[in-house]
Amino acid sequence: MRSAAITFPLIPWNTCGIVMVGMLAVSAAEYLPYAFMCWTPPIMVTLFAYLNIRMKRLTPKKQKARLAESTE
């Protein structure tokens, strides 16, 4: 999963989680509801994968045409 790095503060035995717990003086469970930016990406990645939402791939010919349009 590509969104794992942002979830590190939610893992209390991780170094990032230890720093967060030490700086905030609360347990990971107490700041979990306020850390929505940490748990939103894994949910979105899973949802996008389930719904097959992805970026449209352009052929090399279309890429060159788009690049030519943007430089004009």
C-alpha positions in Angstrom: 0.0 0.0 0.0 1.5 3.3 -1.0 -0.1 5.3 1.8 1.7 3.5 4.6 4.2 6.2 5.4 1.6 8.7 6.6 0.1 6.1 9.0 3.4 5.8 11.0 2.3 8.2 13.8 -0.7 6.0 14.5 1.6 3.1 15.5 2.7 3.7 19.1 5.7 1.4 19.1 7.1 3.1 15.9 9.7 5.9 16.4 7.4 8.4 14.9 4.5 7.3 17.1 6.8 7.6 20.2 7.7 11.1 19.2 4.1 12.0 18.8 3.1 10.5 22.1 6.1 12.2 23.8 5.3 15.6 22.4 1.6 15.5 22.9 1.7 13.6 26.2 -1.3 11.5 25.2 -1.6 7.9 24.0 -1.9 7.1 20.3 -5.6 6.1 20.9 -6.3 9.5 22.3 -5.0 11.5 19.3 -6.3 8.9 16.8 -9.6 10.7 16.1 -7.8 14.0 15.5 -5.2 12.5 13.1 -7.6 12.2 10.1 -4.8 13.0 7.7 -3.2 9.8 8.9 -6.1 7.4 8.4 -7.7 9.0 5.3 -5.1 7.9 2.7 -5.3 4.2 3.4 -9.1 4.4 3.1 -8.9 6.3 -0.1 -6.3 4.0 -1.6 -8.5 1.0 -0.8 -11.6 2.7 -2.1 -9.9 3.8 -5.4 -8.5 0.2 -5.9 -11.9 -1.3 -5.2 -13.7 1.1 -7.6 -10.9 0.7 -10.2 -10.3 4.5 -10.3 -7.0 5.3 -11.8 -5.1 7.9 -13.9 -5.7 7.7 -17.7 -2.6 6.6 -19.6 -1.8 8.5 -22.7 -0.1 7.0 -25.7 3.3 8.5 -26.6 1.6 10.2 -29.6 -1.0 11.9 -27.4 1.7 12.8 -24.8 3.7 14.7 -27.5 0.5 16.4 -28.7 -0.4 17.6 -25.1 3.2 18.7 -24.6 3.1 20.7 -27.8 -0.2 22.3 -26.8 1.1 23.4 -23.4 4.2 25.0 -24.8 2.3 27.1 -27.3 
